[in-house]
Amino acid sequence: MNYQGIAENIIAAFLSAGLIAGIVWVFSWVRNLLLERKLKDAINPNGVTVGFDQRTNQGSFTLQIHNYANATIRVRAIVFIADKFYVELRPAQDKPIYQTPLSNEIVRSTFKRQHLSKGSIEPDNNPNSMLLPPKTMGMWEVPSDTICAREWIVKDIFMVFEYATIFGNSALVRMKATDSTLQLVKENFEPLSKAVHHI
């Protein structure tokens, strides 16, 4: 074998490796794009709950965060942006994780076989985050003392999610809630904060 043959084999090996790496990168990019698209609608329009306790004169506000994706995600933060301040929601302490997204898919006329990603996101001890397996839902709440602190005017809603990539690391992505979600929160949260602030 001469030097030209060795050089051709080396070049062919590099080109093959580059092609395989490119295919894997494109697959990863498309997978992450589809996953993030599903996360944009994580706040369910039917999942806003407003309450008022007449004994304590405190209001309550909860949101359902749905994971319709086929991968486990960690909800790191849900934040309402106000004019000068922000409201950070926390996972509801007394509410378990529900499989409402799966139940919603089961009752549809067609149900396709789905392959769920195991992922590499492990539970942590952060009390402000929640791990949601595929097709599950968790509840997030605003602390009652935050609700009554002032009359809140919500300008934006940001959600921060973490998910495992196919390369073994984690991606952290901040997403802005849709306009319809923002309007839904404004219609429910702002009147509640106004009412309990003046008690």
Secondary structure, 3 states (H helix, E strand, C coil): CCHHHHHHHHHHHHHHHHHHHHHHHHHHHHHHHHHHHHHCCCEEEEEEEEEEECCCCEEEEEEEEEECCCECEEEEEEEEECCCCEEECEECCCCCCECHHHHHHHCCCCCCCCCCECCCCCCCCCCCCEEECCCEEEEEEECHHHHCCCCCCCCEEEEEEEEECCCCCEEEEEEECCHHHHHHHHHHHHHHHHHHHCC
